[in-house]
Amino acid sequence: MNLLSVKKQRWKITGIGVALLLLMVFLSGCDQGKTVSRSDFLLDTFVSITLYGESDERLLDKPFERITALNSSLTAFETGSDLGLIKENAGIKPVTVSEDTYRIIEKSLAYSQNSGGYFDVTIGPLVDLWGIHSPETKEAPAPEAINVAKAKTDYTKIVLNPADQSVYLTETGMAVNLGAIAKGYIADEVMAVIKEEGVEHAIVNLGGNVLVMGGKADNSDFGVGVEDPRNPGNGYLGVLSLKDGSVVTSGDYQRYFTDAAGKRYHHILDPFTGYPADSGLIQVTVVTEASVDADSLSTTLFLLGLDEGLKKVEALSDVEAIFITNENKIVVTSGLKDAFVFDEENYGDTYTMTVR
């Protein structure tokens, strides 16, 4: 079946005024036999799970319970939450946290180290200062405030103690932020639950963080659409074909605000400058086995820019990427040469594609 002939399922999150889904799974128009599916608004986005070759909807209960539980522990800063307590006790004392919180912060610290600080799990002060969510009109923070928050962003000042499962930020005013990794971690955890239930074919879609397993019930590949960053929510530049793995995108159009002069500020912050990244990229899509890797790497590669991003991908095994520059150039790593089909008929006049 031609991947470009598959039926598109498009969802929009109207509650926050902007479509947040970067990637959507293309479901075949042909008969796939038995399937069960469920969707909900969780993790501040639209999430869905589809199981192929299954007819028992109760198989979806535990995966959604896992999402709900992780949503409470990994994405909240309320008083008494793990992340809230870590922030409140920064510079004061270590905080013993749940197993999931400890594991994801441990992974985040490793990514921070491996990226040379481009991915920084302690970027919380900058994220809080900029406060970039839904599109709106407001002014950027003062340079002095940015410098203060940047000084509080330093992953080398986080101390983990496996003996008591504690996390300690060594300076007051520091804060952990898991926004660039939480959905990837949760997707992997949810797929683990699905596998434990004996399911062999599934899609987990957490607001565009897509994780697939086993292909469709007829053994054909899933097709994952890569969105047009110049017109988000209204078109797909092409389709990625895969049976197993994760696809995650980071782009400058997801969350942003505009100042009175018309300058736009997106939400992907550079921990070295304290400002939204100006790397020459407008979107990066990463394909890996684990969603937690794809999630963290999509941010890292966006910050690194095209040339350094390509070097990073080349240095890693089982990682592929699609870079889109602000000059409308699509650069696809060689491992996706056959897996990514560019819609040249509709986008060839706007974008040019090369394989590296």
GUTI-539699 format. One record per residue (C-alpha): residue number from 1; residue in three letters; x, y, z. Coordinates in steps of 0.5 Angstrom, whole numbers. Example, Ala and Ser with C-alpha at 12.3 -4.5 7.8 and 13.67 -1.06 7.14 Angstrom:
k/r/X/Y/Z
1/ALA/25/-9/16 $
2/SER/27/-2/14 $
This chain:
k/r/X/Y/Z
1/MET/0/0/0 $
2/ASN/3/7/-2 $
3/LEU/4/11/5 $
4/LEU/2/17/1 $
5/SER/-5/14/0 $
6/VAL/-6/13/7 $
7/LYS/-12/16/11 $
8/LYS/-10/22/16 $
9/GLN/-13/22/23 $
10/ARG/-12/29/25 $
11/TRP/-13/32/32 $
12/LYS/-13/39/35 $
13/ILE/-13/41/42 $
14/THR/-18/47/42 $
15/GLY/-18/48/49 $
16/ILE/-11/52/49 $
17/GLY/-12/55/43 $
18/VAL/-6/52/39 $
19/ALA/-5/45/35 $
20/LEU/0/42/40 $
21/LEU/1/35/36 $
22/LEU/7/35/32 $
23/LEU/6/28/29 $
24/MET/0/24/28 $
25/VAL/0/17/26 $
26/PHE/-3/15/19 $
27/LEU/-8/10/20 $
28/SER/-9/5/14 $
29/GLY/-16/6/10 $
30/CYS/-16/-2/9 $
31/ASP/-19/-7/14 $
32/GLN/-14/-8/20 $
33/GLY/-18/-13/23 $
34/LYS/-19/-12/31 $
35/THR/-17/-6/34 $
36/VAL/-19/-2/41 $
37/SER/-17/5/42 $
38/ARG/-18/10/47 $
39/SER/-16/18/48 $
40/ASP/-16/23/53 $
41/PHE/-13/30/55 $
42/LEU/-7/28/60 $
43/LEU/0/31/60 $
44/ASP/-3/38/58 $
45/THR/-4/35/51 $
46/PHE/-8/30/47 $
47/VAL/-6/23/48 $
48/SER/-9/16/45 $
49/ILE/-7/9/45 $
50/THR/-9/4/40 $
51/LEU/-8/-4/40 $
52/TYR/-8/-8/34 $
53/GLY/-11/-15/33 $
54/GLU/-14/-14/40 $
55/SER/-22/-13/42 $
56/ASP/-22/-13/49 $
57/GLU/-22/-5/51 $
58/ARG/-20/-7/59 $
59/LEU/-13/-8/56 $
60/LEU/-13/0/56 $
61/ASP/-14/1/63 $
62/LYS/-7/-1/66 $
63/PRO/-4/4/61 $
64/PHE/-8/10/62 $
65/GLU/-7/9/70 $
66/ARG/0/9/69 $
67/ILE/0/15/65 $
68/THR/-5/18/70 $
69/ALA/0/16/76 $
70/LEU/6/19/72 $
71/ASN/3/25/70 $
72/SER/2/27/77 $
73/SER/9/25/79 $
74/LEU/13/28/74 $
75/THR/9/34/71 $
76/ALA/7/37/77 $
77/PHE/10/43/81 $
78/GLU/5/43/87 $
79/THR/6/44/94 $
80/GLY/8/37/96 $
81/SER/10/34/89 $
82/ASP/17/31/88 $
83/LEU/19/37/84 $
84/GLY/16/42/88 $
85/LEU/20/39/94 $
86/ILE/26/39/90 $
87/LYS/25/46/88 $
88/GLU/23/48/95 $
89/ASN/29/45/99 $
90/ALA/34/47/94 $
91/GLY/41/49/97 $
92/ILE/38/47/104 $
93/LYS/37/39/104 $
94/PRO/36/33/99 $
95/VAL/29/30/98 $
96/THR/28/23/98 $
97/VAL/23/22/92 $
98/SER/19/16/88 $
99/GLU/23/11/84 $
100/ASP/20/14/77 $
101/THR/22/21/79 $
102/TYR/29/19/81 $
103/ARG/30/15/75 $
104/ILE/28/20/70 $
105/ILE/32/25/74 $
106/GLU/38/20/73 $
107/LYS/37/19/66 $
108/SER/36/27/65 $
109/LEU/43/28/68 $
110/ALA/46/23/64 $
111/TYR/43/27/58 $
112/SER/46/33/61 $
113/GLN/53/31/61 $
114/ASN/53/27/54 $
115/SER/50/34/51 $
116/GLY/55/38/54 $
117/GLY/50/42/58 $
118/TYR/45/43/52 $
119/PHE/40/39/55 $
120/ASP/40/41/62 $
121/VAL/35/38/67 $
122/THR/36/44/72 $
123/ILE/33/49/66 $
124/GLY/27/50/71 $
125/PRO/29/58/73 $
126/LEU/29/60/66 $
127/VAL/23/56/64 $
128/ASP/19/59/70 $
129/LEU/22/66/68 $
130/TRP/20/66/61 $
131/GLY/13/63/62 $
132/ILE/12/61/55 $
133/HIS/6/57/54 $
134/SER/0/59/49 $
135/PRO/1/64/44 $
136/GLU/0/71/47 $
137/THR/3/78/47 $
138/LYS/8/80/52 $
139/GLU/15/83/53 $
140/ALA/21/79/54 $
141/PRO/24/78/61 $
142/ALA/29/84/63 $
143/PRO/37/82/61 $
144/GLU/38/82/68 $
145/ALA/33/77/70 $
146/ILE/35/73/65 $
147/ASN/42/73/67 $
148/VAL/40/71/74 $
149/ALA/36/65/72 $
150/LYS/42/63/67 $
151/ALA/46/63/73 $
152/LYS/42/58/77 $
153/THR/42/53/71 $
154/ASP/47/48/72 $
155/TYR/47/41/72 $
156/THR/53/40/75 $
157/LYS/50/42/82 $
158/ILE/45/37/82 $
159/VAL/47/31/87 $
160/LEU/44/24/86 $
161/ASN/44/19/92 $
162/PRO/42/12/90 $
163/ALA/42/10/97 $
164/ASP/36/14/99 $
165/GLN/34/15/93 $
166/SER/35/23/94 $
167/VAL/36/29/90 $
168/TYR/39/35/92 $
169/LEU/40/42/88 $
170/THR/46/45/92 $
171/GLU/44/53/91 $
172/THR/37/56/93 $
173/GLY/33/58/87 $
174/MET/35/52/83 $
175/ALA/29/48/80 $
176/VAL/29/41/76 $
177/ASN/25/42/69 $
178/LEU/23/35/66 $
179/GLY/19/38/60 $
180/ALA/24/36/55 $
181/ILE/24/29/57 $
182/ALA/18/27/61 $
183/LYS/13/25/55 $
184/GLY/19/20/52 $
185/TYR/20/17/59 $
186/ILE/12/16/60 $
187/ALA/11/13/53 $
188/ASP/16/8/54 $
189/GLU/13/6/61 $
190/VAL/6/6/58 $
191/MET/9/1/52 $
192/ALA/12/-3/58 $
193/VAL/5/-4/61 $
194/ILE/2/-6/54 $
195/LYS/8/-11/53 $
196/GLU/6/-14/60 $
197/GLU/-1/-15/58 $
198/GLY/1/-19/52 $
199/VAL/0/-14/46 $
200/GLU/4/-15/40 $
201/HIS/2/-9/36 $
202/ALA/1/-2/39 $
203/ILE/1/6/38 $
204/VAL/2/10/44 $
205/ASN/1/18/42 $
206/LEU/3/23/47 $
207/GLY/1/29/44 $
208/GLY/6/28/38 $
209/ASN/11/23/42 $
210/VAL/10/17/38 $
211/LEU/12/10/40 $
212/VAL/10/4/36 $
213/MET/11/-3/37 $
214/GLY/10/-9/32 $
215/GLY/7/-6/26 $
216/LYS/0/-7/24 $
217/ALA/-4/-13/25 $
218/ASP/-3/-15/18 $
219/ASN/5/-14/19 $
220/SER/5/-7/15 $
221/ASP/9/-1/17 $
222/PHE/6/4/21 $
223/GLY/6/11/18 $
224/VAL/8/17/22 $
225/GLY/7/24/19 $
226/VAL/12/29/19 $
227/GLU/9/36/20 $
228/ASP/10/42/16 $
229/PRO/13/47/21 $
230/ARG/11/53/17 $
231/ASN/4/51/17 $
232/PRO/3/47/23 $
233/GLY/-4/43/24 $
234/ASN/-5/44/16 $
235/GLY/0/39/13 $
236/TYR/5/34/13 $
237/LEU/12/34/9 $
238/GLY/12/27/9 $
239/VAL/11/20/12 $
240/LEU/16/16/16 $
241/SER/15/8/16 $
242/LEU/17/4/21 $
243/LYS/15/-2/25 $
244/ASP/18/-1/32 $
245/GLY/21/5/35 $
246/SER/19/12/37 $
247/VAL/19/19/33 $
248/VAL/19/26/37 $
249/THR/19/33/34 $
250/SER/22/39/37 $
251/GLY/20/46/33 $
252/ASP/20/53/34 $
253/TYR/12/54/33 $
254/GLN/9/49/39 $
255/ARG/9/55/44 $
256/TYR/11/62/43 $
257/PHE/9/69/45 $
258/THR/10/75/41 $
259/ASP/12/82/44 $
260/ALA/9/89/42 $
261/ALA/14/90/36 $
262/GLY/12/83/33 $
263/LYS/18/79/35 $
264/ARG/17/72/36 $
265/TYR/20/68/42 $
266/HIS/19/61/42 $
267/HIS/20/56/48 $
268/ILE/26/52/46 $
269/LEU/31/56/51 $
270/ASP/39/55/50 $
271/PRO/42/54/57 $
272/PHE/48/58/55 $
273/THR/45/64/53 $
274/GLY/38/64/57 $
275/TYR/34/66/51 $
276/PRO/30/62/46 $
277/ALA/35/58/41 $
278/ASP/37/61/35 $
279/SER/41/55/32 $
280/GLY/38/56/24 $
281/LEU/33/50/25 $
282/ILE/26/51/26 $
283/GLN/24/43/27 $
284/VAL/28/37/28 $
285/THR/25/30/28 $
286/VAL/28/24/32 $
287/VAL/27/17/31 $
288/THR/30/12/36 $
289/GLU/28/6/39 $
290/ALA/27/9/46 $
291/SER/22/15/46 $
292/VAL/26/18/52 $
293/ASP/32/18/48 $
294/ALA/28/21/42 $
295/ASP/25/26/47 $
296/SER/32/29/50 $
297/LEU/35/29/43 $
298/SER/30/33/39 $
299/THR/31/38/44 $
300/THR/39/37/44 $
301/LEU/40/37/36 $
302/PHE/35/43/36 $
303/LEU/40/47/40 $
304/LEU/46/45/37 $
305/GLY/44/47/30 $
306/LEU/45/43/23 $
307/ASP/52/42/23 $
308/GLU/53/40/30 $
309/GLY/47/36/30 $
310/LEU/49/32/24 $
311/LYS/56/30/28 $
312/LYS/52/28/34 $
313/VAL/47/24/30 $
314/GLU/53/20/27 $
315/ALA/57/19/33 $
316/LEU/51/15/36 $
317/SER/48/8/34 $
318/ASP/41/7/32 $
319/VAL/39/15/32 $
320/GLU/37/18/26 $
321/ALA/34/25/25 $
322/ILE/30/30/20 $
323/PHE/33/37/20 $
324/ILE/29/43/18 $
325/THR/33/50/17 $
326/ASN/30/57/17 $
327/GLU/32/57/10 $
328/ASN/27/51/8 $
329/LYS/32/46/7 $
330/ILE/30/39/9 $
331/VAL/36/35/11 $
332/VAL/35/27/12 $
333/THR/40/23/16 $
334/SER/42/17/11 $
335/GLY/39/11/15 $
336/LEU/32/14/14 $
337/LYS/33/15/6 $
338/ASP/28/9/5 $
339/ALA/24/10/11 $
340/PHE/22/17/10 $
341/VAL/18/19/4 $
342/PHE/18/27/2 $
343/ASP/11/29/-1 $
344/GLU/15/33/-7 $
345/GLU/9/34/-11 $
346/ASN/6/39/-5 $
347/TYR/12/41/-2 $
348/GLY/17/41/-7 $
349/ASP/16/48/-9 $
350/THR/17/50/-2 $
351/TYR/22/46/1 $
352/THR/29/42/-2 $
353/MET/31/36/1 $
354/THR/38/32/1 $
355/VAL/40/26/5 $
356/ARG/47/26/9 $
